[in-house]
Amino acid sequence: MAVHLREQEMSLRDIAKQLVITTGTKKGQHPSPATVLRMLREHDERTAALVLENT
């Protein structure tokens, strides 16, 4: 979901407001913009690794 919202050029704060944590102690709360940034960075790193692996 965060990747989809980033493609729509939403800011990290706006993306964080749209997302809701579904499990754990913070269930029902919104993640911080820093957490969203970390999630997106990890996604980009995994995607880049897969691209390199397949070439």
SEBA-645763 format. One record per residue: residue in one letter; y, x, z of N, C-alpha, C in turn. Coordinates in steps of 0.001 Angstrom, whole numbers, plus 500000, padded with zeros to 6 digits. Layout:
<pts>
AYXZYXZYXZ/...
</pts>
This chain:
<pts>
M498804500828500000500000500000500000501258500871500000/A501247501935500803502419502807500879502691503472499537/V501628503848498836501788504476497519502421503480496546/H501959502249496595502512501208495731504003500996496020/L504372500960497288505778500757497646506627501966497243/R506048503167497337506779504367496925507048504322495423/E506085503825494645506264503707493199507416502770492863/Q507713501844493754508837500925493568510136501542494068/E510084502833494410511237503613494853511884503080496134/M511044502607497052511542502171498351511703503397499242/S512618503348500182512819504458501118511684504474502141/L511539505605502818510492505716503839510686504688504942/R511918504439505310512192503436506357511782502047505913/D512069501717504648511690500403504132510173500259504037/I509498501337503623508040501310503550507461501117504948/A507993501845505928507506501726507311507687500298507840/K508771499642507462509008498262507901507997497292507295/Q507504497606506098506555496732505411505125496883505941/L504788498087506432503423498359506881503226497941508332/V502003497548508666501650497172510033500348497877510388/I500306498497511544499103499178512016498091498113512417/T496845498248511902495850497190512109494826497491513184/T494736498753513629493745499085514655494348500030515689/G493665500175516797494085501131517821495097500567518797/T495647501471519590496580501072520650497884500504520102/K498289500950518938499561500501518367499374499356517374/K498268498648517504497962497529516624499118496528516611/G499530496122515418500599495155515276501985495776515171/Q502087497084515397503380497765515310503539498395513930/H504748498828513644505048499501512390504975501013512603/P504454501747511598504431503203511730505842503771511594/S506042504977512088507350505616511946507489506138510518/P508728506346510048508919506939508729508240508304508599/A508190509070509691507518510373509660506021510205509397/T505415509189509981504001508918509753503759508512508308/V504649507708507766504534507294506366504638508514505456/L505584509401505741505750510619504956504474511457505011/R503897511598506189502668512375506354501525511748505567/M501388510428505623500337509732504885500490509950503387/L501705509822502883501946509994501453501705511435501015/R502103512398501844501887513806501519500390514113501462/E499617513600502432498176513814502433497529513174501207/H498000512005500827497488511342499628497774512187498392/D498988512708498282499348513543497137498508514808497081/E498241515414498233497419516625498279495989516335497844/R495421515212498310494061514844497903494000514562496412/T494999513871495888495043513547494469495150514811493626/A495989515738494048496148516998493320494850517798493344/A494146517805494462492882518528494570491838517926493636/L491801516597493528490863515957492629491172516270491169/V492443516302490828492843516626489461492428518045489116/L492679518975490018492297520368489782490788520525489698/E490088519765490501488633519834490520488023519328489213/N488657518361488597488141517752487380488607518446486100/T489401519487486201489851520177484990489125521471484792/
</pts>
